[in-house]
Amino acid sequence: MKTSYELAMERLNKSAPPAKLSDAQKKELAELDSKYAAKIAEREIALNSEIAKASEREQQKTLREQLAIDRRKLQSELEDKKERVRKTGK
C-alpha cells in the first residue's frame, strides 16, 4: 500500500515530469551550492563574532535579525540562479 505522499508524487510526475539536467547543468548547480554555502558561512562567522562582542541584548538581537535577513537573501539569490541554470543551461 502506497502512502499519500507517494501517490501525490506519482500524480505530480505524470502532470509535470522532472526535467532532465545535463552534466554541465549538474556541475553548475553543485558549484552554486558550494559558493553560496561558503558565502553564508562567511557571513555567519562575521556576525556571530560581532554578536559575541556586543554587550547589550538589543544590539545582539539586531545582529541576529541581520544574520537571518542576510541568510534569506543569499538563499533567495541561490535559488534564482539555480532556476536560471535549470531553464537555460546557464
Distance bins in CASP14 RR format, pairs under 12 A and 6 or more apart:
PFRMAT RR
TARGET T0000
AUTHOR 0000-0000-0000
RMODE 2
METHOD distances of the structure
MODEL  1
1 7 0 0 0 0 0 1 0 0 0 0 0
2 8 0 0 0 0 1 0 0 0 0 0 0
2 9 0 0 0 0 1 0 0 0 0 0 0
2 10 1 0 0 1 0 0 0 0 0 0 0
2 11 0 0 0 0 0 1 0 0 0 0 0
3 9 0 0 0 0 1 0 0 0 0 0 0
3 10 0 0 0 0 0 1 0 0 0 0 0
4 10 0 0 0 0 0 1 0 0 0 0 0
4 11 0 0 0 0 0 1 0 0 0 0 0
5 11 0 0 0 0 0 1 0 0 0 0 0
5 12 0 0 0 0 0 1 0 0 0 0 0
6 12 0 0 0 0 0 1 0 0 0 0 0
6 13 0 0 0 0 0 1 0 0 0 0 0
7 13 0 0 0 0 0 1 0 0 0 0 0
7 14 0 0 0 0 0 1 0 0 0 0 0
8 14 0 0 0 0 0 1 0 0 0 0 0
8 15 0 0 0 0 0 1 0 0 0 0 0
9 15 0 0 0 0 0 1 0 0 0 0 0
9 16 0 0 0 0 0 1 0 0 0 0 0
9 17 0 0 0 0 0 1 0 0 0 0 0
9 18 0 0 0 0 0 1 0 0 0 0 0
10 16 0 0 0 0 0 1 0 0 0 0 0
10 17 0 0 0 0 0 1 0 0 0 0 0
11 17 0 0 0 0 0 1 0 0 0 0 0
12 18 0 0 0 0 1 0 0 0 0 0 0
13 19 0 0 0 0 0 1 0 0 0 0 0
18 86 0 0 0 0 0 1 0 0 0 0 0
19 25 0 0 0 0 1 0 0 0 0 0 0
19 26 0 0 0 0 0 1 0 0 0 0 0
19 29 0 0 0 0 0 1 0 0 0 0 0
19 83 0 0 0 0 0 1 0 0 0 0 0
19 85 0 0 0 0 0 1 0 0 0 0 0
19 86 1 0 0 1 0 0 0 0 0 0 0
19 87 0 0 0 0 1 0 0 0 0 0 0
19 88 0 0 0 0 0 1 0 0 0 0 0
19 89 0 0 0 0 0 1 0 0 0 0 0
20 26 0 0 0 0 0 1 0 0 0 0 0
20 86 0 0 0 0 0 1 0 0 0 0 0
20 89 0 0 0 0 0 1 0 0 0 0 0
21 27 0 0 0 0 1 0 0 0 0 0 0
21 28 0 0 0 0 1 0 0 0 0 0 0
21 29 1 0 0 1 0 0 0 0 0 0 0
21 30 0 0 0 0 0 1 0 0 0 0 0
21 82 0 0 0 0 0 1 0 0 0 0 0
21 85 0 0 0 0 1 0 0 0 0 0 0
21 86 1 0 0 1 0 0 0 0 0 0 0
21 87 0 0 0 0 0 1 0 0 0 0 0
21 88 0 0 0 0 0 1 0 0 0 0 0
21 89 0 0 0 0 1 0 0 0 0 0 0
22 28 0 0 0 0 1 0 0 0 0 0 0
22 29 0 0 0 0 0 1 0 0 0 0 0
22 85 0 0 0 0 0 1 0 0 0 0 0
22 86 0 0 0 0 0 1 0 0 0 0 0
22 88 0 0 0 0 0 1 0 0 0 0 0
22 89 1 0 0 1 0 0 0 0 0 0 0
22 90 0 0 0 0 0 1 0 0 0 0 0
23 29 0 0 0 0 0 1 0 0 0 0 0
23 30 0 0 0 0 0 1 0 0 0 0 0
23 89 0 0 0 0 0 1 0 0 0 0 0
24 30 0 0 0 0 0 1 0 0 0 0 0
24 31 0 0 0 0 0 1 0 0 0 0 0
24 85 0 0 0 0 1 0 0 0 0 0 0
24 86 0 0 0 0 0 1 0 0 0 0 0
24 88 0 0 0 0 0 1 0 0 0 0 0
24 89 1 0 0 1 0 0 0 0 0 0 0
24 90 0 0 0 0 1 0 0 0 0 0 0
25 31 0 0 0 0 0 1 0 0 0 0 0
25 32 0 0 0 0 0 1 0 0 0 0 0
25 81 0 0 0 0 0 1 0 0 0 0 0
25 82 0 0 0 0 1 0 0 0 0 0 0
25 83 0 0 0 0 0 1 0 0 0 0 0
25 84 0 0 0 0 0 1 0 0 0 0 0
25 85 1 0 1 0 0 0 0 0 0 0 0
25 86 1 0 0 1 0 0 0 0 0 0 0
25 87 0 0 0 0 1 0 0 0 0 0 0
25 88 0 0 0 0 1 0 0 0 0 0 0
25 89 1 0 1 0 0 0 0 0 0 0 0
25 90 0 0 0 0 1 0 0 0 0 0 0
26 32 0 0 0 0 0 1 0 0 0 0 0
26 33 0 0 0 0 0 1 0 0 0 0 0
26 82 0 0 0 0 0 1 0 0 0 0 0
26 85 0 0 0 0 1 0 0 0 0 0 0
26 86 0 0 0 0 0 1 0 0 0 0 0
26 89 0 0 0 0 0 1 0 0 0 0 0
27 33 0 0 0 0 0 1 0 0 0 0 0
27 34 0 0 0 0 0 1 0 0 0 0 0
27 85 0 0 0 0 1 0 0 0 0 0 0
27 89 0 0 0 0 0 1 0 0 0 0 0
27 90 0 0 0 0 0 1 0 0 0 0 0
28 34 0 0 0 0 0 1 0 0 0 0 0
28 35 0 0 0 0 0 1 0 0 0 0 0
28 81 0 0 0 0 1 0 0 0 0 0 0
28 82 0 0 0 0 1 0 0 0 0 0 0
28 83 0 0 0 0 0 1 0 0 0 0 0
28 84 0 0 0 0 1 0 0 0 0 0 0
28 85 1 0 1 0 0 0 0 0 0 0 0
28 86 0 0 0 0 1 0 0 0 0 0 0
28 88 0 0 0 0 0 1 0 0 0 0 0
28 89 1 0 0 1 0 0 0 0 0 0 0
28 90 1 0 0 1 0 0 0 0 0 0 0
29 35 0 0 0 0 0 1 0 0 0 0 0
29 36 0 0 0 0 0 1 0 0 0 0 0
29 78 0 0 0 0 1 0 0 0 0 0 0
29 79 0 0 0 0 0 1 0 0 0 0 0
29 81 0 0 0 0 1 0 0 0 0 0 0
29 82 1 0 1 0 0 0 0 0 0 0 0
29 83 0 0 0 0 0 1 0 0 0 0 0
29 84 0 0 0 0 0 1 0 0 0 0 0
29 85 1 0 1 0 0 0 0 0 0 0 0
29 86 1 0 0 1 0 0 0 0 0 0 0
29 89 0 0 0 0 1 0 0 0 0 0 0
29 90 0 0 0 0 0 1 0 0 0 0 0
30 36 0 0 0 0 0 1 0 0 0 0 0
30 37 0 0 0 0 0 1 0 0 0 0 0
30 82 0 0 0 0 0 1 0 0 0 0 0
30 85 0 0 0 0 0 1 0 0 0 0 0
31 37 0 0 0 0 0 1 0 0 0 0 0
31 38 0 0 0 0 0 1 0 0 0 0 0
31 78 0 0 0 0 0 1 0 0 0 0 0
31 81 0 0 0 0 0 1 0 0 0 0 0
31 82 0 0 0 0 0 1 0 0 0 0 0
31 85 0 0 0 0 1 0 0 0 0 0 0
31 90 0 0 0 0 0 1 0 0 0 0 0
32 38 0 0 0 0 0 1 0 0 0 0 0
32 39 0 0 0 0 0 1 0 0 0 0 0
32 74 0 0 0 0 0 1 0 0 0 0 0
32 75 0 0 0 0 0 1 0 0 0 0 0
32 77 0 0 0 0 1 0 0 0 0 0 0
32 78 1 0 0 1 0 0 0 0 0 0 0
32 79 0 0 0 0 1 0 0 0 0 0 0
32 80 0 0 0 0 0 1 0 0 0 0 0
32 81 1 0 1 0 0 0 0 0 0 0 0
32 82 1 0 1 0 0 0 0 0 0 0 0
32 83 0 0 0 0 0 1 0 0 0 0 0
32 84 0 0 0 0 1 0 0 0 0 0 0
32 85 1 0 0 1 0 0 0 0 0 0 0
32 86 0 0 0 0 0 1 0 0 0 0 0
32 90 0 0 0 0 0 1 0 0 0 0 0
33 39 0 0 0 0 0 1 0 0 0 0 0
33 40 0 0 0 0 0 1 0 0 0 0 0
33 74 0 0 0 0 0 1 0 0 0 0 0
33 75 0 0 0 0 0 1 0 0 0 0 0
33 78 1 0 0 1 0 0 0 0 0 0 0
33 79 0 0 0 0 0 1 0 0 0 0 0
33 81 0 0 0 0 0 1 0 0 0 0 0
33 82 1 0 0 1 0 0 0 0 0 0 0
33 85 0 0 0 0 0 1 0 0 0 0 0
34 40 0 0 0 0 0 1 0 0 0 0 0
34 41 0 0 0 0 0 1 0 0 0 0 0
34 78 0 0 0 0 0 1 0 0 0 0 0
35 41 0 0 0 0 0 1 0 0 0 0 0
35 42 0 0 0 0 0 1 0 0 0 0 0
35 74 0 0 0 0 1 0 0 0 0 0 0
35 77 0 0 0 0 0 1 0 0 0 0 0
35 78 0 0 0 0 1 0 0 0 0 0 0
35 81 0 0 0 0 1 0 0 0 0 0 0
35 82 0 0 0 0 0 1 0 0 0 0 0
36 42 0 0 0 0 0 1 0 0 0 0 0
36 43 0 0 0 0 0 1 0 0 0 0 0
36 70 0 0 0 0 0 1 0 0 0 0 0
36 71 0 0 0 0 0 1 0 0 0 0 0
36 73 0 0 0 0 0 1 0 0 0 0 0
36 74 1 0 1 0 0 0 0 0 0 0 0
36 75 1 0 0 1 0 0 0 0 0 0 0
36 76 0 0 0 0 0 1 0 0 0 0 0
36 77 1 0 0 1 0 0 0 0 0 0 0
36 78 1 0 1 0 0 0 0 0 0 0 0
36 79 0 0 0 0 1 0 0 0 0 0 0
36 80 0 0 0 0 0 1 0 0 0 0 0
36 81 0 0 0 0 1 0 0 0 0 0 0
36 82 0 0 0 0 1 0 0 0 0 0 0
37 43 0 0 0 0 0 1 0 0 0 0 0
37 44 0 0 0 0 0 1 0 0 0 0 0
37 71 0 0 0 0 0 1 0 0 0 0 0
37 74 0 0 0 0 1 0 0 0 0 0 0
37 75 0 0 0 0 0 1 0 0 0 0 0
37 78 0 0 0 0 1 0 0 0 0 0 0
38 44 0 0 0 0 0 1 0 0 0 0 0
38 45 0 0 0 0 0 1 0 0 0 0 0
38 74 0 0 0 0 0 1 0 0 0 0 0
38 78 0 0 0 0 0 1 0 0 0 0 0
39 45 0 0 0 0 0 1 0 0 0 0 0
39 46 0 0 0 0 0 1 0 0 0 0 0
39 70 0 0 0 0 1 0 0 0 0 0 0
39 71 0 0 0 0 1 0 0 0 0 0 0
39 73 0 0 0 0 0 1 0 0 0 0 0
39 74 1 0 1 0 0 0 0 0 0 0 0
39 75 0 0 0 0 0 1 0 0 0 0 0
39 77 0 0 0 0 1 0 0 0 0 0 0
39 78 0 0 0 0 1 0 0 0 0 0 0
39 81 0 0 0 0 0 1 0 0 0 0 0
40 46 0 0 0 0 0 1 0 0 0 0 0
40 47 0 0 0 0 0 1 0 0 0 0 0
40 48 0 0 0 0 0 1 0 0 0 0 0
40 67 0 0 0 0 1 0 0 0 0 0 0
40 68 0 0 0 0 0 1 0 0 0 0 0
40 70 1 0 0 1 0 0 0 0 0 0 0
40 71 1 0 1 0 0 0 0 0 0 0 0
40 72 0 0 0 0 0 1 0 0 0 0 0
40 73 0 0 0 0 1 0 0 0 0 0 0
40 74 1 0 1 0 0 0 0 0 0 0 0
40 75 1 0 0 1 0 0 0 0 0 0 0
40 76 0 0 0 0 0 1 0 0 0 0 0
40 77 0 0 0 0 0 1 0 0 0 0 0
40 78 0 0 0 0 1 0 0 0 0 0 0
41 47 0 0 0 0 0 1 0 0 0 0 0
41 48 0 0 0 0 0 1 0 0 0 0 0
41 67 0 0 0 0 0 1 0 0 0 0 0
41 70 0 0 0 0 0 1 0 0 0 0 0
41 71 0 0 0 0 0 1 0 0 0 0 0
41 74 0 0 0 0 0 1 0 0 0 0 0
42 48 0 0 0 0 0 1 0 0 0 0 0
42 49 0 0 0 0 0 1 0 0 0 0 0
42 67 0 0 0 0 0 1 0 0 0 0 0
42 70 0 0 0 0 0 1 0 0 0 0 0
42 71 0 0 0 0 0 1 0 0 0 0 0
42 74 0 0 0 0 1 0 0 0 0 0 0
43 49 0 0 0 0 0 1 0 0 0 0 0
43 50 0 0 0 0 0 1 0 0 0 0 0
43 63 0 0 0 0 0 1 0 0 0 0 0
43 66 0 0 0 0 1 0 0 0 0 0 0
43 67 1 0 0 1 0 0 0 0 0 0 0
43 68 0 0 0 0 0 1 0 0 0 0 0
43 69 0 0 0 0 0 1 0 0 0 0 0
43 70 1 0 1 0 0 0 0 0 0 0 0
43 71 1 0 0 1 0 0 0 0 0 0 0
43 72 0 0 0 0 0 1 0 0 0 0 0
43 73 0 0 0 0 1 0 0 0 0 0 0
43 74 1 0 0 1 0 0 0 0 0 0 0
43 75 0 0 0 0 0 1 0 0 0 0 0
44 50 0 0 0 0 0 1 0 0 0 0 0
44 51 0 0 0 0 1 0 0 0 0 0 0
44 63 0 0 0 0 0 1 0 0 0 0 0
44 64 0 0 0 0 0 1 0 0 0 0 0
44 66 0 0 0 0 0 1 0 0 0 0 0
44 67 1 0 0 1 0 0 0 0 0 0 0
44 68 0 0 0 0 0 1 0 0 0 0 0
44 70 0 0 0 0 1 0 0 0 0 0 0
44 71 1 0 0 1 0 0 0 0 0 0 0
44 74 0 0 0 0 0 1 0 0 0 0 0
45 51 0 0 0 0 0 1 0 0 0 0 0
45 52 0 0 0 0 0 1 0 0 0 0 0
45 67 0 0 0 0 0 1 0 0 0 0 0
45 70 0 0 0 0 0 1 0 0 0 0 0
46 52 0 0 0 0 0 1 0 0 0 0 0
46 53 0 0 0 0 0 1 0 0 0 0 0
46 63 0 0 0 0 1 0 0 0 0 0 0
46 66 0 0 0 0 0 1 0 0 0 0 0
46 67 0 0 0 0 1 0 0 0 0 0 0
46 70 0 0 0 0 1 0 0 0 0 0 0
47 53 0 0 0 0 0 1 0 0 0 0 0
47 54 0 0 0 0 0 1 0 0 0 0 0
47 59 0 0 0 0 0 1 0 0 0 0 0
47 60 0 0 0 0 0 1 0 0 0 0 0
47 62 0 0 0 0 0 1 0 0 0 0 0
47 63 1 0 1 0 0 0 0 0 0 0 0
47 64 1 0 0 1 0 0 0 0 0 0 0
47 65 0 0 0 0 0 1 0 0 0 0 0
47 66 1 0 0 1 0 0 0 0 0 0 0
47 67 1 0 1 0 0 0 0 0 0 0 0
47 68 0 0 0 0 1 0 0 0 0 0 0
47 69 0 0 0 0 0 1 0 0 0 0 0
47 70 1 0 0 1 0 0 0 0 0 0 0
47 71 0 0 0 0 1 0 0 0 0 0 0
48 54 0 0 0 0 0 1 0 0 0 0 0
48 60 0 0 0 0 0 1 0 0 0 0 0
48 63 0 0 0 0 1 0 0 0 0 0 0
48 64 0 0 0 0 1 0 0 0 0 0 0
48 66 0 0 0 0 0 1 0 0 0 0 0
48 67 1 0 0 1 0 0 0 0 0 0 0
48 70 0 0 0 0 0 1 0 0 0 0 0
48 71 0 0 0 0 0 1 0 0 0 0 0
49 63 0 0 0 0 1 0 0 0 0 0 0
49 67 0 0 0 0 0 1 0 0 0 0 0
50 59 0 0 0 0 1 0 0 0 0 0 0
50 60 0 0 0 0 1 0 0 0 0 0 0
50 62 0 0 0 0 1 0 0 0 0 0 0
50 63 1 0 1 0 0 0 0 0 0 0 0
50 64 0 0 0 0 0 1 0 0 0 0 0
50 66 0 0 0 0 1 0 0 0 0 0 0
50 67 0 0 0 0 1 0 0 0 0 0 0
51 57 0 0 0 0 0 1 0 0 0 0 0
51 58 0 0 0 0 0 1 0 0 0 0 0
51 59 0 0 0 0 1 0 0 0 0 0 0
51 60 1 0 1 0 0 0 0 0 0 0 0
51 61 0 0 0 0 1 0 0 0 0 0 0
51 62 0 0 0 0 1 0 0 0 0 0 0
51 63 1 0 1 0 0 0 0 0 0 0 0
51 64 1 0 0 1 0 0 0 0 0 0 0
51 65 0 0 0 0 0 1 0 0 0 0 0
51 66 0 0 0 0 1 0 0 0 0 0 0
51 67 1 0 0 1 0 0 0 0 0 0 0
51 68 0 0 0 0 0 1 0 0 0 0 0
52 59 0 0 0 0 0 1 0 0 0 0 0
52 60 0 0 0 0 1 0 0 0 0 0 0
52 63 0 0 0 0 1 0 0 0 0 0 0
52 64 0 0 0 0 0 1 0 0 0 0 0
53 59 0 0 0 0 1 0 0 0 0 0 0
53 60 0 0 0 0 1 0 0 0 0 0 0
53 63 0 0 0 0 1 0 0 0 0 0 0
54 60 1 0 1 0 0 0 0 0 0 0 0
54 61 0 0 0 0 1 0 0 0 0 0 0
54 62 0 0 0 0 1 0 0 0 0 0 0
54 63 1 0 0 1 0 0 0 0 0 0 0
54 64 0 0 0 0 1 0 0 0 0 0 0
54 66 0 0 0 0 0 1 0 0 0 0 0
55 63 0 0 0 0 0 1 0 0 0 0 0
56 62 0 0 0 0 1 0 0 0 0 0 0
56 63 0 0 0 0 0 1 0 0 0 0 0
57 63 0 0 0 0 0 1 0 0 0 0 0
57 64 0 0 0 0 0 1 0 0 0 0 0
58 64 0 0 0 0 0 1 0 0 0 0 0
58 65 0 0 0 0 0 1 0 0 0 0 0
59 65 0 0 0 0 0 1 0 0 0 0 0
59 66 0 0 0 0 0 1 0 0 0 0 0
60 66 0 0 0 0 0 1 0 0 0 0 0
60 67 0 0 0 0 0 1 0 0 0 0 0
61 67 0 0 0 0 0 1 0 0 0 0 0
61 68 0 0 0 0 0 1 0 0 0 0 0
62 68 0 0 0 0 0 1 0 0 0 0 0
62 69 0 0 0 0 0 1 0 0 0 0 0
63 69 0 0 0 0 0 1 0 0 0 0 0
63 70 0 0 0 0 0 1 0 0 0 0 0
64 70 0 0 0 0 0 1 0 0 0 0 0
64 71 0 0 0 0 0 1 0 0 0 0 0
65 71 0 0 0 0 0 1 0 0 0 0 0
65 72 0 0 0 0 0 1 0 0 0 0 0
66 72 0 0 0 0 0 1 0 0 0 0 0
66 73 0 0 0 0 0 1 0 0 0 0 0
67 73 0 0 0 0 0 1 0 0 0 0 0
67 74 0 0 0 0 0 1 0 0 0 0 0
68 74 0 0 0 0 0 1 0 0 0 0 0
68 75 0 0 0 0 0 1 0 0 0 0 0
69 75 0 0 0 0 0 1 0 0 0 0 0
69 76 0 0 0 0 0 1 0 0 0 0 0
70 76 0 0 0 0 0 1 0 0 0 0 0
70 77 0 0 0 0 0 1 0 0 0 0 0
71 77 0 0 0 0 0 1 0 0 0 0 0
71 78 0 0 0 0 0 1 0 0 0 0 0
72 78 0 0 0 0 0 1 0 0 0 0 0
72 79 0 0 0 0 0 1 0 0 0 0 0
73 79 0 0 0 0 0 1 0 0 0 0 0
73 80 0 0 0 0 0 1 0 0 0 0 0
74 80 0 0 0 0 0 1 0 0 0 0 0
74 81 0 0 0 0 0 1 0 0 0 0 0
75 81 0 0 0 0 0 1 0 0 0 0 0
75 82 0 0 0 0 0 1 0 0 0 0 0
76 82 0 0 0 0 0 1 0 0 0 0 0
76 83 0 0 0 0 0 1 0 0 0 0 0
77 83 0 0 0 0 0 1 0 0 0 0 0
77 84 0 0 0 0 0 1 0 0 0 0 0
78 84 0 0 0 0 0 1 0 0 0 0 0
78 85 0 0 0 0 0 1 0 0 0 0 0
79 85 0 0 0 0 0 1 0 0 0 0 0
79 86 0 0 0 0 0 1 0 0 0 0 0
80 86 0 0 0 0 0 1 0 0 0 0 0
80 87 0 0 0 0 0 1 0 0 0 0 0
81 87 0 0 0 0 0 1 0 0 0 0 0
81 88 0 0 0 0 0 1 0 0 0 0 0
81 89 0 0 0 0 0 1 0 0 0 0 0
81 90 0 0 0 0 0 1 0 0 0 0 0
82 88 0 0 0 0 0 1 0 0 0 0 0
82 89 0 0 0 0 0 1 0 0 0 0 0
82 90 0 0 0 0 0 1 0 0 0 0 0
83 89 0 0 0 0 0 1 0 0 0 0 0
84 90 1 0 0 1 0 0 0 0 0 0 0
END
